[in-house]
Amino acid sequence: MIIPGSVHPKTLAQIKEKLFSIINFKGRKAEEVKKTLVTAALTKDSVENKAKEFGISPQTVRNYVEEQPQVIEQMLNMIKTISIKELGGRKRVKISIDWTSIKYKGKPIEGLSGSEKGYAWSYATATTRVKGKTLILAFTRIEKGMTRLEIVENLIQQILALGLEIELVTLDAGFYSVDVINYLSRFNFIIGVPVEKVGIHRNFDGDYTAKSNGKNATFRLIVHHGREKEYLAKGTNLDVNRSIIVKWYNKVRTPIETSYKLIKSFLIFTSSRSWLFRLFIFVLAMLIYTLYLLLKGTTSKEDFRLLLTILLLQDNITILQEYLVKLFYLFFNSLELFSG
């Protein structure tokens, strides 16, 4: 592993200080709780394992989170503040809206969203892409019974509240509904459309009216071949060449999927079934992801993890030594694997 010389130690120290100032827990064990949560996220470990290293119980960590829920709002505000700053004065944004789910196996839990695949903790974000960075502008937890329209409206209202103007909205086919399309008609939009819903399995470009529960939504429907020669469909209100519609959809929407993969790479493992604690660790993962974006282009994600973890543990020599020993074991094992 190469330690990048382009990342100044002062920059990392500032990120650490910002992170700890945002996770502003109050109490005698606040420092240990912060370090437990952040190092668990950076090292892809569990709260239960990390809590023991810092001499506290996992329940103490959960209690701090659940008794001081305002910290979640503070983290979300900082994510938006950093994203607005990274926009560099831009007021018009092309956004992508999507949701992600973290599957849960077990007995039903109050408030947990469900699907045909079982239960899941689900969250939705709205992002925009600027200079190679996918910035988070809005976030909502998806609660049981929440409609697709409620999710979309919630996220868009958050963006408008930031003083931004929406130039284009893109959504995948999971949001397709008459209510969502009617709401989006006030913006420029492109939405994925399930081909089986419209029943058109050929190249098509024309007006289409969707009907549901006595409501109608008329929009321009484009059916085209995908990469695997299957038919895909897009709904839009834009009057431009169909190839441009497909290009814009892919360009604006695809980065949000990558952002979820990166966010989940900072997601803490936990056995807790508390929705509030689960919400906290997802928002913490988004915050660390957002702070990583500040260094994107100067260091890799894995080097960011390593350097920030070492910085966090520099006052805990014993834990730092144990972490480095584990790291070296992994490094040498990987060398043996490739040496064959």
C-alpha positions, 0 to 999 in steps of 0.5 A: 500500500502506498501512502500518498504524499499529496495528502497533507497531514494537516488536511486529515487532522482538519477532517478528523476535527470536523468529524468529531465536532459534528458527532457532538455527543455529550457525556462522560464516555462521549469520546470513546463512543465517537471513536468506536463509531468512526473507527468501526466505519473506517475499518468495516468492523462492528460496533460490538467489536470496537466498543470492547477495544475502547473499554465500553459496552455496545449498549453504551454506544447505542444509548448515546445515539438513541438519547441524543438523536439531534446528532443525526440532524447535525450530520445531515446538515453538514453533508448538505453544507459541504455539498453546497460548497462543492457546487462552487456557486452553481444554482442550477443542478441536474439531480438523480433520485434513488433509494437503497435497501439493507436487507434484514432477516428475522421477525418483523420490526415496527416501521421497517419497510417490506417487499416481496424479498423480505424486510429492509432498512431503506433510505433515499437520496438525491444527488448531483454530479460536479467535477467527478464528485457525486454530491448528496443534496437530500436524504430521507428514511423510507418509512413503512407505508411511504408512497413513491410520490412522498419520497420524491416530493420530500427530496425535491422540497429539500433541494428547493429549500437549499435555494437551488433550481432543478434543471433535470430530474432522473429516476429509475423505473422503481419510481414509475407511477401516475402520481410521480409523473404528474408531480414531475411535470413541473420540472424537466424529467426523465424516468425509467419505465417498466416495459411490461407496464406499457406493453410495447416491445418495439422501438417507439417514440410518441405520446403515451397515457398511463392510467391508475385509480382513475388518474391519468398521466400523459408523457413522451414514451421512448422504447429502445434497445439496451446493451443486451439488446433487450427493450428499455423504456424512458418517460420524459417531457423533454423535446430533444432527440431520443438518443440524447434522452438516453444519454442524459438519463445514463449520465445523470442517473448512473453515478448515484448507484456508485455513490451507494456502493461507496457509502455502504463501504463505510457502513458499520456492522451491528446486531441492533434492530433499532431503526434510530441506531440504524439510521445513525450509522447510515447517515454516519456512512454518508458523512464519511463518504462526503468527507472522502469526496473532499480528498478524491483525486488526491488519495484512494478510498482505502488510503483515506481509511488507513490514514484517518484510522491511524490519526484517530488511534494515535492517542490509543497506542495499544489499539493502534498496534493491534490494528497495524498488526492485523493490517500487516497480516492481511498484507502479507497474506495477500502477497502469499496468495498472489505469489502462488 
